[in-house]
Amino acid sequence: MLSCVQGKLLVHPCPPYALAWGLNSFLIGGYDQRIVAYSREGHVLQTFDHSRDQSEREFSAAVSSPSGQSVVFGSYDRLRVFNWAPRRGMWDEAKPKEIPNLYTITSLAWKRDGSKLCAGTLCGGVELFDCCLRRTIYKNKFEMTYVGLSQVVVRNLSTGARVILKSYYGYEIEEVKILGKDRYLVAHTSDTLLLGDLLTNKLSEVAWPGSGGNEKFFFENESVCMIFNAGELSLVEYSNNEILGSVRTEFMNPDLISVCLNGRKRSGAEDNKKLAYLIDLKTIAIGHNGSQRRCTLATISHDSKIDWLELNETGKKLLFTDKKLRLHLFDLDVHSEVHSLGFCSFVQWIPGSDVVVAQNRANLCVWYSIDSPESVTMFPIKGLNTVTYTLDEGLIEFGTAIDDGDYDRATAFLETLDMTTETEAMWKTLSKLALEARQLHIAERCFAALGDVSTVRFLHQINQIADKVEKEMGGDGTTYYQVQAKVATLDKNFKLAERFYMEQNAVDEAIEMYQELHMWDESIAVAEAKRHPELENLRRSYMTWLTDTAQDEKAGEVKEAEGDFSAAVNLTSEQDSQPKLPELPSVEPNLSTTQRW
């Protein structure tokens, strides 16, 4: 948002026919053949006097380059160019461009990339000029046009694609290099470093004091440039103008450094930027380099030299191998390390998933669920021939969808599979996660697939309440207290369900919940705490239920707790006077059979 302050700034000696705003000042020209540069406060900085030149006439037009570092004034048959010298803080006048019979220049316009200047004349002519300080051909593949001290246009000669490399701080750009298989731009200025990705057109400029050009650049990660200089590793994310993070390490090898930058990031999730590197040959450090905080998440000490490591795309798990060819898995969530494979000669994360493929002496090993390292699929390797093994894309798709929190995608995938032991395990996993995420419609579908009719009916009732709340009141129906209480009941967390009811003063609903579960003690406790008017009726109903179900001993305990010892003794006596039946051998109920739809 621009703010405008009105007021008198300066008085120029003649009518300002030509006016242009430069990088740090503005320039004015008129019929007196003088060009004056003024500061932002209106003070005179420089004066270029051409009044003694008999061939010079009034200045009729002016334009500033897109970078603001060059200004062109037009007069009669002539263009005058002024360039800003940042090191001296002054304007320098270049040799004028003489164009016979051009006559008076009435208008000027500069192309947005600074590579061309267009001039209109009093006689209706339009002239187009190519503007550059110098032009070079790089590796016979790229054309670099220096259109200003701080701006370079890079053009791919084969495709014609163009990228404008510009110092937003106005520093002079030195030599531009194209590295990393002709994809990445690297350029230095006196105080900054410019980096760019020609494929995605993402550019960065970070503060970088002069280092003598001894840096080493690594481009193995498509999202970040790794720079190693004097024992320090710095990370620069393309399109970010701040250094992502810097660490001290002496082991600059792409196999010993792994970066995760918001891989498969969920909507609304926090900034997930992690770095794994070696502190020494046997110690791995994992750090967080987000914009809000920078810290060390874990330090892993190992008993052997580490020769390879890599984070998964979400940065939650780390694989590493050592000189003894042992493969290890480290889980950042629980900070646990697991030895997964011996004699491991190759290992890789499958792109776009958390599936791991590794090879040992005689087997190709595939972990479709890396959370269960013991569950591994093995293919025997025979001989030295090249053999193709097809991975189960279904298992990869389900695992990736679960990890990304995309339960709709996981459900759609399971719908296409027949019910097998593996499929049933997937439905159970999805049902658990859907309940935790309060995606109740998906949970209902999962229990339906598993044939759990009672849970399906209960979830259907909950979903009806949630849908009604969303329709009538708006918002998220799963946050309604009745829905939260019933879900807590489904999780057997009855005290949490009671708390949801009591927070809304729904005492009757809490009592009813306990009654349906035959938890009479808890029901009466709620009524006593709230001095419910139906407390005595509840007690009588409880005693009637105990008597009808032949629980005289329990009824006696209740009477004893109430202080009615006579009734308690009578109930206990009645229990003792009843003939005892011979004990039958206990039989565990068979709950393996499940009704299916």
C-alpha positions in Angstrom: 0.0 0.0 0.0 1.5 3.3 -1.1 1.3 6.5 1.0 1.4 9.9 -0.6 2.6 13.0 1.1 1.8 16.2 -0.8 4.0 19.3 -0.6 6.6 21.3 -2.3 9.7 19.3 -3.0 11.9 21.6 -5.2 11.9 24.3 -7.9 13.7 23.5 -11.1 15.2 26.3 -13.1 13.1 25.6 -16.2 10.0 23.7 -17.2 10.7 19.9 -16.6 10.0 18.5 -20.0 11.7 15.2 -19.2 11.4 13.5 -15.8 12.6 10.0 -14.8 12.9 8.2 -11.4 16.2 6.3 -11.1 17.5 3.9 -8.5 18.2 6.3 -5.7 17.3 9.7 -7.1 15.3 11.3 -9.9 16.6 13.2 -13.0 15.1 16.2 -14.7 15.8 17.8 -18.1 14.4 20.7 -19.9 15.0 23.4 -22.6 18.2 24.7 -20.9 20.1 21.6 -22.1 20.9 20.7 -18.5 20.1 17.4 -16.7 20.0 17.6 -12.9 19.9 14.7 -10.5 18.0 15.3 -7.3 17.9 13.2 -4.1 14.6 12.0 -2.6 14.6 15.1 -0.4 15.0 17.4 -3.4 18.7 18.2 -2.9 20.9 18.6 -6.0 23.2 15.6 -6.4 24.7 16.1 -9.8 24.4 18.5 -12.8 25.2 17.6 -16.4 25.5 20.8 -18.4 25.3 20.5 -22.2 24.3 24.1 -22.8 27.7 24.8 -24.5 27.1 22.1 -27.1 25.8 24.0 -30.1 24.2 20.8 -31.5 22.3 20.0 -28.4 18.6 21.1 -28.0 16.0 20.8 -25.3 15.4 17.4 -23.6 11.9 16.3 -24.6 11.6 12.8 -23.1 13.1 10.5 -20.5 12.7 7.0 -19.3 14.2 4.8 -16.5 15.2 1.2 -17.1 13.2 -1.5 -15.2 16.1 -1.9 -12.7 16.3 1.9 -12.2 20.1 1.8 -12.8 19.9 3.4 -16.2 18.1 6.5 -17.5 17.8 7.6 -21.1 17.0 11.2 -22.2 15.9 12.0 -25.7 16.4 15.3 -27.6 17.0 16.2 -31.2 18.7 13.4 -33.2 20.3 12.1 -29.9 19.9 9.8 -27.0 21.9 10.3 -23.8 22.4 7.4 -21.4 23.1 7.7 -17.7 24.2 4.7 -15.6 24.2 4.5 -11.8 27.6 3.5 -10.3 26.7 1.8 -7.0 30.2 1.7 -5.6 30.7 5.5 -6.1 27.1 6.4 -5.5 27.0 8.6 -8.6 25.5 8.8 -12.1 27.9 8.3 -15.0 27.1 9.6 -18.5 27.9 7.2 -21.4 28.8 8.2 -24.9 25.6 9.7 -26.5 23.9 7.9 -29.4 23.8 10.1 -32.5 21.0 9.3 -35.0 20.9 11.7 -38.0 17.5 12.7 -39.3 15.7 11.2 -36.3 14.5 14.7 -35.3 12.8 15.4 -32.0 12.2 12.4 -29.7 8.8 12.8 -28.1 8.4 9.5 -26.2 10.5 6.6 -24.8 9.6 3.2 -23.4 11.7 0.3 -22.1 11.0 -3.4 -22.4 10.2 -5.0 -19.0 13.3 -7.2 -19.1 15.5 -4.2 -20.0 16.8 -5.7 -23.2 15.1 -3.2 -25.7 14.3 0.5 -25.8 11.6 2.0 -28.1 11.6 5.7 -29.1 8.9 7.7 -30.9 9.6 10.8 -32.9 7.9 14.0 -33.7 7.6 12.9 -37.4 5.8 9.7 -36.5 8.8 7.4 -36.6 9.2 4.5 -34.1 12.8 3.2 -33.5 13.7 0.0 -31.6 17.1 -0.2 -30.0 18.9 -3.3 -28.5 20.2 -2.4 -25.0 22.9 -4.3 -23.3 26.3 -3.7 -21.6 27.6 -6.9 -23.1 26.5 -10.2 -24.5 28.2 -13.5 -24.2 27.6 -17.1 -25.3 28.0 -19.7 -22.6 29.0 -23.3 -23.5 27.4 -22.8 -26.9 24.1 -23.4 -25.2 23.1 -20.2 -23.5 23.1 -16.5 -24.4 23.7 -14.1 -21.6 22.7 -10.5 -22.1 23.9 -8.0 -19.4 21.2 -5.4 -19.8 22.4 -3.6 -16.7 24.9 -3.8 -13.9 22.5 -5.8 -11.8 20.4 -7.6 -14.4 21.2 -10.4 -16.8 18.8 -12.1 -19.3 19.7 -15.7 -19.8 18.3 -17.4 -22.9 18.5 -21.1 -23.9 19.6 -21.1 -27.5 17.9 -24.5 -28.3 14.5 -23.8 -26.7 14.3 -20.0 -26.6 13.3 -20.1 -22.9 14.4 -16.9 -21.0 15.2 -16.2 -17.4 15.8 -12.7 -15.9 18.5 -12.9 -13.2 18.3 -9.7 -11.2 19.9 -8.4 -8.0 17.0 -6.9 -6.0 19.5 -5.0 -3.8 21.1 -3.3 -6.8 24.5 -4.9 -6.6 26.6 -5.4 -9.7 26.4 -9.0 -11.0 29.7 -10.6 -11.8 30.2 -13.7 -13.9 27.1 -16.0 -14.3 27.6 -19.8 -14.3 25.2 -22.5 -15.2 25.9 -25.7 -13.3 24.2 -29.0 -12.3 23.6 -30.5 -15.8 22.9 -27.1 -17.3 19.9 -26.5 -15.0 21.0 -24.2 -12.2 22.2 -20.6 -12.2 25.0 -19.3 -9.9 26.2 -15.7 -9.8 28.0 -13.5 -7.3 27.8 -9.9 -6.4 29.9 -8.0 -3.9 27.6 -8.9 -1.0 25.1 -11.4 -2.2 24.8 -14.8 -4.0 22.2 -15.4 -6.7 20.8 -18.9 -7.4 18.2 -20.0 -9.8 16.5 -23.1 -11.3 16.1 -22.7 -15.1 13.5 -25.5 -15.2 11.1 -24.0 -12.6 12.2 -20.4 -13.0 12.7 -20.0 -9.2 15.3 -17.5 -8.2 17.0 -16.6 -4.9 19.3 -13.9 -3.6 20.9 -14.4 -0.2 23.4 -12.4 1.8 26.8 -13.8 1.0 30.0 -11.8 2.0 32.9 -12.3 -0.3 34.4 -15.7 0.1 36.9 -15.7 -2.8 34.8 -18.0 -4.9 36.0 -21.1 -3.1 32.5 -22.5 -2.5 31.4 -25.9 -3.7 27.8 -26.2 -5.0 25.7 -29.4 -4.9 22.4 -29.8 -6.7 21.3 -33.3 -5.9 18.2 -32.0 -4.3 15.8 -30.3 -6.7 14.4 -27.9 -4.0 17.5 -26.7 -2.3 21.1 -25.8 -3.2 23.8 -27.1 -0.8 26.8 -24.9 -0.5 30.0 -26.0 1.2 32.6 -23.4 2.2 35.4 -23.5 4.9 33.8 -26.4 6.9 30.3 -24.9 6.8 27.3 -26.3 5.0 24.6 -23.7 4.0 21.2 -24.5 2.5 19.4 -22.2 0.1 15.8 -23.0 -0.9 15.0 -21.8 -4.4 12.6 -18.8 -4.4 13.6 -18.0 -0.8 15.8 -15.0 -0.2 17.1 -16.1 3.2 19.6 -18.9 4.0 17.5 -21.9 5.2 20.2 -23.0 7.6 23.9 -23.5 8.2 25.7 -26.2 10.1 29.4 -27.1 10.8 30.5 -30.4 9.2 33.6 -31.7 7.6 31.8 -34.5 5.6 30.5 -32.8 2.5 29.2 -35.8 0.4 25.7 -35.9 -1.1 25.4 -39.5 0.3 26.0 -38.2 3.8 23.5 -35.3 3.7 19.8 -35.5 3.3 17.3 -32.6 3.1 13.5 -32.8 3.5 11.5 -29.7 2.4 7.7 -30.1 3.0 7.6 -33.4 1.1 4.0 -34.6 0.7 2.9 -31.9 3.0 -0.6 -32.0 4.4 -2.9 -29.0 4.2 -2.5 -26.9 7.3 0.5 -28.8 8.5 3.4 -26.9 10.0 6.6 -26.0 8.1 8.5 -29.3 7.7 12.1 -28.6 6.8 14.6 -31.1 8.1 18.3 -31.8 7.6 20.3 -34.9 8.4 24.1 -34.8 8.3 27.2 -36.1 10.0 28.8 -34.5 13.0 31.6 -37.1 12.9 32.0 -40.4 11.1 29.8 -42.2 13.7 27.3 -39.5 14.7 24.2 -38.3 12.8 22.4 -35.1 13.6 18.9 -34.3 12.5 17.8 -30.6 12.7 14.7 -28.6 12.0 15.3 -25.5 9.8 11.8 -24.0 9.6 11.1 -20.3 9.4 9.8 -20.2 13.0 12.5 -22.2 14.8 15.8 -23.9 14.2 16.8 -26.7 16.5 18.3 -30.2 16.8 15.6 -32.9 16.8 17.8 -36.0 17.3 21.4 -37.1 17.6 22.2 -40.7 16.7 25.5 -42.3 17.9 26.5 -45.4 16.0 29.2 -48.1 16.6 30.5 -48.1 13.1 31.3 -45.6 10.4 28.3 -44.4 8.4 28.5 -44.3 4.6 25.0 -43.4 3.5 21.8 -41.8 4.9 18.5 -40.5 3.6 15.3 -39.0 5.1 12.0 -40.0 3.7 9.9 -37.3 2.0 8.0 -36.4 5.1 11.1 -36.3 7.2 9.7 -38.7 9.8 12.1 -41.6 9.2 15.8 -41.9 8.4 17.5 -44.8 6.7 21.3 -45.2 7.0 23.9 -47.8 6.3 27.4 -48.4 7.8 30.7 -49.8 6.8 29.6 -53.3 8.0 26.8 -53.2 5.4 24.1 -53.0 8.0 20.8 -51.2 7.2 19.2 -49.2 10.1 15.9 -47.3 10.4 15.5 -44.4 12.8 11.9 -43.2 13.7 11.9 -39.5 14.7 8.4 -39.7 16.2 9.4 -42.2 18.9 13.2 -41.8 18.7 13.8 -45.5 18.2 16.4 -47.3 16.0 15.8 -50.7 14.4 18.3 -52.9 12.6 16.5 -53.9 9.4 18.9 -55.8 7.2 22.5 -57.2 7.1 24.9 -57.3 4.2 22.9 -54.5 2.5 24.6 -53.4 -0.7 21.8 -51.2 -2.0 18.8 -49.3 -0.5 16.4 -46.7 -1.7 13.1 -45.0 -0.8 10.5 -45.4 -3.6 9.7 -41.8 -4.8 6.3 -40.5 -3.7 5.9 -43.1 -0.9 7.4 -44.6 2.2 8.2 -47.9 0.6 11.8 -49.1 0.9 13.6 -51.4 -1.5 17.0 -52.9 -0.4 19.2 -55.8 -1.5 21.4 -58.1 0.4 23.4 -61.1 -0.6 20.7 -63.3 -2.0 17.4 -61.3 -1.7 15.6 -58.2 -2.9 13.7 -56.9 0.1 10.7 -54.7 0.0 9.1 -53.0 3.0 5.6 -51.8 2.0 4.9 -50.7 5.6 8.1 -49.3 7.1 6.3 -48.9 10.4 6.5 -52.7 10.6 10.1 -53.5 9.8 9.5 -57.1 10.5 7.0 -57.3 7.7 9.2 -57.7 4.6 8.6 -59.1 1.2 11.6 -61.0 -0.3 12.4 -62.0 -3.8 15.3 -64.4 -4.2 18.1 -63.2 -6.5 19.7 -65.9 -8.6 22.8 -65.4 -10.7 24.1 -62.2 -12.2 21.3 -61.8 -14.8 19.1 -58.6 -14.7 15.6 -59.5 -13.5 12.6 -57.2 -13.3 10.4 -57.4 -10.2 7.1 -55.5 -10.2 6.1 -53.8 -7.0 2.6 -54.0 -5.6 1.3 -50.5 -6.6 -1.8 -51.1 -4.5 0.1 -51.4 -1.3 2.2 -48.4 -2.2 -0.8 -46.3 -2.9 -2.6 -47.3 0.3 0.5 -46.6 2.5 1.1 -43.3 0.8 -2.5 -42.2 1.2 -2.5 -43.1 4.9 0.7 -41.3 5.6 -0.6 -38.2 3.7 -3.8 -38.2 5.8 -5.9 -38.6 2.6 -8.3 -41.2 3.9 -10.8 -40.6 1.1 -8.1 -41.8 -1.4 -7.3 -44.8 0.8 -11.0 -45.7 1.0 -11.4 -45.4 -2.8 -8.5 -47.7 -3.2 -9.7 -50.4 -0.8 -13.1 -50.4 -2.5 -11.4 -51.9 -5.6 -10.0 -54.9 -3.7 -11.5 -58.2 -2.7 -11.6 -59.1 0.9 -8.5 -60.9 1.9 -6.4 -61.1 5.1 -4.2 -58.2 3.9 -7.3 -56.2 2.8 -9.0 -56.8 6.1 -5.9 -55.5 8.0 -5.9 -52.4 5.8 -9.6 -51.7 6.6 -8.8 -52.1 10.4 -5.9 -49.7 10.1 -8.0 -47.2 8.2 -10.9 -47.5 10.7 -8.6 -46.7 13.6 -7.0 -43.7 11.9 -10.4 -42.4 10.7 -11.8 -42.4 14.2 -8.7 -40.6 15.5 -9.1 -38.0 12.8 -12.9 -37.7 13.5 -13.6 -38.6 9.9 -16.7 -40.5 11.0 -18.3 -41.3 7.6 -15.1 -43.0 6.5 -15.0 -44.9 9.8 -18.5 -46.1 9.3 -17.6 -47.4 5.9 -14.6 -49.2 7.3 -16.6 -51.0 10.0 -19.3 -51.9 7.4 -16.6 -53.6 5.3 -15.4 -55.5 8.4 -18.9 -56.6 9.1 -19.1 -55.0 12.6 -22.9 -54.3 12.5 -23.3 -52.8 16.0 -20.4 -50.3 15.5 -21.8 -49.3 12.1 -25.2 -48.7 13.6 -23.8 -46.6 16.4 -21.6 -44.6 14.0 -24.6 -44.1 11.7 -26.5 -42.5 14.6 -23.5 -40.2 15.4 -23.2 -39.2 11.7 -26.9 -38.3 11.6 -26.4 -36.0 14.6 -23.3 -34.4 13.1 -25.0 -33.9 9.7 -28.0 -32.3 11.3 -25.9 -29.9 13.3 -23.9 -28.9 10.2 -27.2 -28.3 8.3 -28.9 -26.3 11.0 -26.1 -24.5 12.8 -23.2 -24.6 10.3 -19.6 -25.4 11.1 -18.0 -28.8 11.8 -20.6 -31.1 13.2 -18.0 -33.4 14.7 -17.2 -30.8 17.3 -20.7 -30.9 18.7 -20.7 -32.1 22.3 -23.1 -35.0 21.7 -20.9 -36.3 18.8 -17.7 -35.9 20.8 -19.3 -37.7 23.8 -20.5 -40.6 21.7 -17.2 -41.0 20.0 -15.5 -41.1 23.4 -18.0 -43.8 24.4 -17.1 -45.8 21.4 -13.4 -45.5 22.5 -14.6 -46.7 26.0 -13.4 -43.5 27.5 -16.5 -43.0 29.5 -15.1 -40.3 31.8 -14.3 -38.1 28.8 -17.8 -38.6 27.5 -19.2 -37.6 30.9 -17.0 -34.5 30.8 -18.4 -33.5 27.4 -22.0 -33.8 28.8 -21.3 -32.0 32.0 -19.6 -29.1 30.3 -22.9 -28.5 28.5 -24.9 -29.2 31.7 -26.5 -32.2 30.0 -26.8 -34.2 33.2 -29.7 -36.3 32.0 -27.8 -37.4 29.0 -24.8 -38.4 31.1 -27.1 -40.4 33.4 -28.8 -42.0 30.4 -25.4 -43.0 28.9 -24.4 -44.8 32.1 -27.8 -46.5 32.4 -27.6 -47.9 28.8 -24.2 -49.3 29.7 -25.6 -50.7 33.0 -23.0 -48.6 34.9 -25.4 -47.8 37.7 -22.8 -46.7 40.2 -21.5 -44.0 37.9 -25.0 -43.0 36.9 -26.0 -42.5 40.6 -22.7 -40.7 41.3 -23.5 -38.1 38.6 -27.0 -37.7 40.0 -25.6 -37.2 43.6 -23.0 -34.7 42.4 -25.7 -32.6 40.7 -28.4 -33.3 43.3 -30.7 -34.6 40.6 -34.4 -34.7 41.6 -34.7 -38.3 40.3 -31.9 -39.6 42.5 -34.1 -41.8 44.7 -35.9 -43.2 41.7 -32.5 -44.1 40.3 -31.5 -45.9 43.4 -34.8 -47.8 43.5 -34.4 -48.8 39.9 -30.9 -49.9 40.5 -32.0 -52.1 43.4 -34.8 -53.6 41.4 -32.4 -54.4 38.5 -29.9 -56.1 41.0 -32.7 -58.1 42.5 -34.1 -59.1 39.1 -30.7 -60.2 38.0 -30.0 -62.2 41.2 -27.2 -59.9 42.3 -28.2 -60.0 46.0 -24.6 -59.7 47.2 -24.0 -56.6 45.1 -27.4 -55.2 46.4 -26.2 -55.9 50.0 -23.0 -53.9 49.3 -25.1 -51.0 48.0 -27.4 -51.0 51.1 -24.3 -51.2 53.3 -22.8 -48.2 51.5 -26.1 -46.3 52.1 -26.0 -47.1 55.8 -28.9 -49.5 55.8 -27.2 -52.4 57.5 -30.4 -54.4 58.3 -31.3 -54.6 54.7 -27.8 -55.5 53.8 -27.8 -58.3 56.3 -31.1 -59.6 55.1 -29.9 -59.6 51.4 -26.7 -61.4 52.4 -28.6 -64.0 54.4 -30.9 -64.6 51.5 -27.9 -65.1 49.3 -26.4 -67.6 51.7 -29.6 -69.6 52.2 -30.0 -70.3 48.5 -28.8 -73.8 47.5 -25.4 -73.8 45.8 -25.2 -75.3 42.4 -22.2 -77.4 41.5 -19.6 -75.4 39.7 -19.3 -75.9 36.0 -16.0 -75.8 34.2 -15.4 -72.4 32.7 -15.6 -72.0 29.0 -14.2 -69.0 27.1 -16.8 -67.5 24.8 -15.9 -67.9 21.1 -15.9 -64.4 19.6 -14.1 -65.3 16.4 -17.2 -65.4 14.3 -18.2 -62.0 12.9 -21.5 -61.3 11.2 -20.9 -59.7 7.7 -23.2 -57.7 5.5 
